Amino acid sequence: MNFQQLRIIRETVRQNFNLTDASNALFTSQSGVSKHIKDLEDELGVQLFIRKGKRILGLTEPGQALLGIVERMLRDADNIKRLSDDFNRVDQGELIIATTHTQARYILPPIVAKFKKAFPKVHLILQQASPVEIAEMLMHGEADIGIATESLTQEESLASVPYYHWYHSIITPQGHPLSQQQTVTLDELAKWPLITYHGGFTGRSKIDSAFSNAGLSPDIVMSALDADVIKTYVELGMGVGIVNSIAYDADRDRRLNQLQIDLFGENTTWIAVRKGHLLRGYGYEFISLCSPDADIKALKKAAQPEV
């Protein structure tokens, strides 16, 4: 038994039992993947995968039991490497942050600038994805830190701390009738075509709940993944926008007007790490820069490998 066999087991499951995709992900040949699986099954004396001809359809019962052990062994091996790096290369390495467009564009730039000044030799990678994808990247070890509003607190394998609280605001073209009002009700807002976030992004569930609880069916003519796209089409006169209030820049968005009105309640953006995943010291420094009040001790405790 060797680590390459274990990686192949894990990657085959991740790639929905497609050996071609698994071999591509591991930069090896499909025949090599098949041989490693066969050799491991022969060594263990059990069949790990359900097969139909040459196709792999799923895991057998022994395969399902083995998968959990494989995940732990590979995670522990990775933690050993990280532990060594943390002592030998304190200010060097790589940090992968998975986050949404809104956080990367409007919230993180000053944090990233401070971090790079403190750790110039750390290669910082910002991966933009949906909240669900961010959670999956954390759970699969493809990202070190995740930042999003949705999904991160719903997974038991993730430990999270609050980053900041925020509200939605209304965006209109300059001169729009709503821009002349001091207050806007849900009833008034529902009379206009709306442009807002796609489901599962940036507090969209709060928007839907507010209208539903008020017995209203708004005309959402367009949804998008990020605020810049929403603002572009609002500026074209296609509808009234509902965005994270932080996404409005008075200097850059001169053709738009912002109404900061609390119609949809408070939202919280979270910072998360995977439980049992040892984060390098500079990773915790990044989190502290984001949220000075974050309970770093609790995150470190959550990151301790299971015994």
N, C-alpha and C positions, 0 to 999 in steps of 0.2 A: 504494500500500500504506500502511495506517495501523494504529495500535495497536488501534483498535476491531475491525478485521478479524482481527487476531492473537488478540485476546481471544475473539472468536467461534469461531475455529478450536479453541482450547484448550477452551473451555467446551462446545462441541458434543461433543467426545470425552469430556469428563468426565461429561456427561449421557447417555452411551451413545447418542449420535447422535439424541437426541430434541430436535427444534428448539423445541418448546413449552417444555420444561424449560430449555433453554439460554437462550431469550429471557427467561424469568422470572428466571433467575439473574442476567442482565445488565440487568434492568429496561428491556427494550426490546421491540419487537414481533417476532412470528415472521416477518412479511413483511420487516421490516428485516434480520433475521438472514439470511434466504434471499438477499436482494439483496446484502448484503455478501459472502457466500460466492461468489455468481455473479460479482460484480465482480472479486474477487480471482482467481478461476479465469481470467476473461477476460484480466486483466492479465498473469498468469503464463503463460498459454497452455497450461495443463495442467488435467486434472480431478483434484481433490483427494479427492473422496468417491465411493464406490460407491453407485449409486442404483438403486432399483427403483420406477419410477413417480416419485411425489413423495417417497417415503421414502428416507432416507439409511441405509445399512446398515453402512458402515465406511469406512476410509481406503484410497485407492489407494496404490500404491507411492510415487509422488511425494508424496502426502499424508502418508505415514508419515515420509518423509525431512524434510518441512517441519515436522512437529510438534515434533521435537527442537529445531530452530532457533527455532521460535516460543516454546517453553518457555524457552530460554536468553535470548532477547531480552526477554521480559516479566520474567524474573527480574532481568536486568541493569538494566532500567528501574526496577524496584522498589528495587534496591540503590542506584541513583543518588539516588532520593528519600530513602532512609534515611540515606545518607551526608550529604546536605544537612541533614536534620533533626538528625543527631547533632552537627553543628557549630553549627547555628543555634538549636536548641532542646534543649539538653543534658538538661534535667530535665523535659521535657514530651513527651507523646505517649501511645501505647497499647501495652500488652504483653499478649499473649494466651497464657495457659498452658493447655494441654490435659492433663488428668490424670484419674485414676480417682477414684471416690468416697472410697476409703480414704485416698488421699493428701490430697485436698481437705479431708476431715473431721478427720483425726487428725494429719497431719504438717505441713501447710502453714500453719495459722493463725498460729503465732508468726513464721514467715518472712514471711508477708504483712504482719503488723503492723509488723515492722521495716522492710520495704521501703517501705510507705506512709508511715512516719515520715520516711524518707530522701528519698522521691520523692513528695510529696503531690500533685503535678500530673500524675502519670502515671496514666492510666485503666487499671486492672488488670482483666482479664477472665479468670475461671476457667471453662473449658469442661470439663464432665465427660463422659467417653466411655469406650468399651472400649479396651484396648491396641491392637487392630488399627485402630480408628477414629482413635486418637491419632496413630499412625504415618502414616495417610493424610492427616490434617489437616496434619501437618508437611510432608509431601511436596508437598501442593497449595498450600502457602503460607497455609493458613487458621489456623495457630497459629505462634507464635514459638518456644516451648519446650514439650517434651513430657516428662511424668514418669509412668513406669509400670514394672512389673516385667517384663512380657512384651513381645515384638514390636520394641522399639526398637533392639535390637542385631542384628536380623535383616535390616535394610534397608541396602543399600550406600549409599544416598543420604543416610543420617543419620549424624551423628557423636554419640557418646554418652560420658558419663563416669558412674562409679558414684556414687550418692547415699548410700544407707545399706544395711546388711545386716540381715536380720531372719529370724525363725523363726515357724512356725505354732504356735498353742497350742490347747488343747482347752477348750471352753466347755460347762459343764453347768448345769442348774438347781441351786440350793442343796439339799443333802440327797441328790443323786443318788449312787448307789453308787460311781461313778468318782471323785467328789469326795473320797471318804474315803481314796483310795489315794495313796501317795507317788510311785509309778511306774505307768505304764500301757504295755502292749505293744501292738503292732499287732494281735495276735491278740485281745486283750481289747477293743480299740476296735472291731474289725470285728464284734463280736457285737451292737453297738447300731445303731439307725437313725441315720444321719449327715446333717447339714445343712452344706453348705460352698459354696464359690464355684462359679460357672458356669465351664465350660470356657474356658480362655484368660484367666482373671482371677486375679490375686493368688496366683500359684504353684500353681494347681490341677494343673498337669502334674506337679509334685513329689509331690503327694498321690497321684495315680493311679499314678505310677511306684513309689512306696514299697509300696503294697498289691500291685501287680502283681508286683514283684520278690519279695515274700514269699509269692506264690501265693494271695493272698486276694482275695475278691470282696465288698467292703463293700456294705452296703445304703444307698446314698445316696438318701434319700427326697425330698430337696429341694435345689435349688441356687439361688443368688441372685447378684446382681451386686455387692452390698456387704454389709459386716459388720453394719450396723445391722439389716437385714432378717433376716439369719441369727440374730442374737441375739434378735430378737423371737419367732421361732418356736421357738428353744431354750427361751426363757422359758415358752412355752405347753406345753412338754413333748413336742414333736413329735420331738425327736431330740437328739443330741449335736452340738455345733458345732465346726468346725475353721476358725479365722480367723487373720489376721495378729495376732500377739501385741500389737501396738501398739493394736489396736482395742478392747481391754478397758480400761474405766475403772472402778476400784474404787468410786469415789463414785457414779457414775451407774448402774452395773450391779450394784446391791446384791443383786438376786435371782439373780444368776448367780455361778458359781465358775470361776476360770481355773486350768488346769493347764499350766504352762510346761514342756513336755516336748519334747525334740528327737527327733521321729519321722520328719520329712520333709526334713531337711537345711536348709542355709542358702539363703536367697533374696537377690537383690540388686535393689533398685529403681534405675532409671537415669534420668538427665537427658539429653535429646537435642535437637539442633538439626539443621536441614537443611543439608547441605553446599551451599556456594555462595549461602547466604542470609545477607545481612549483618544481624547483630543489633545493635540500638541498644546504646549503652554501658550503660544501666541494665538491659538484659536480662542482660548478663554479671554485673552487680552482684547481680541476683536469684539467678543460679546460684551465685555466691560465697557468698551468705547461706545457701543450701541446703547447699552442700558446700564449705567453706573450702579443702579440699585438692584441689578439682577443677582439672584442667589447663586453665585458661582460655586459655593461649597456644595449646594444641593445638586447642581449639574455634574460636578466632579464625582460625587457619590453615585449618581445614577450611571455614570460612565464606567464605574468599576466593573470589571468582568465578573460574571457569575461564578461562584465557587461550587 
